[in-house]
């Protein structure tokens, strides 16, 4: 999700398409939040 958001963000900025930039930024933020917050009380990190 983070990679997809980053790709859409870059394409939106290069092609000057505001909706792609917005969607890319939202996907990037949501992807980063879901990556750092454990869902269901289980931690996905391996120490």
WONORZI-V294772 format. One record per pair of residues at least 4 apart in sequence whose ideal C-beta (glycine too) atoms are under 7 Angstrom apart, sorted by the first residue. I is the first residue (numbers start at 1). J is the second residue. Records with the same first field share a line. If there is no record, write none. Layout:
I=J / J
This chain:
1=5 / 27 / 30 / 31 / 34
2=6 / 28 / 31 / 32 / 35
3=7
4=8 / 27
5=9 / 24 / 27 / 28 / 31
6=10 / 24 / 28
7=11
8=12 / 20 / 23 / 24 / 27
9=13 / 21 / 24 / 25 / 28
10=14
11=15 / 20
12=17 / 18 / 20 / 21 / 24
13=21
17=21
18=22
19=23
20=24
21=25
22=26
23=27
24=28
25=29
26=30
27=31
28=32
29=33
30=34
31=35
32=36
33=37
38=42 / 43 / 44
